[in-house]
Amino acid sequence: MRIGIIGNSEGNGHPYSWSAILNGFEKKYLNEVPFVLIRDYLKSVNPEDKLCKDVCIKKNFL
């Protein structure tokens, strides 16, 4: 299943956090995330862990 996120919650970084939680992430890019709370939270998470193996948030569906 592929899903997308429309919009955001100003100030809390949900597009970053939800995508990282569902897709996994690479720690080397954490400093590019503009939300300190999200960066700090993701530093404590194993980037290989994915919430759901069958779901992927994509930038676009083309």
Secondary structure, DSSP 4 states (H G I P E B T S, - for coil): -EE---S--TTT-HHHHHHHHHH---GGGGGG-S-HHHHHHHHTS-TT--S-TT-EE-S---
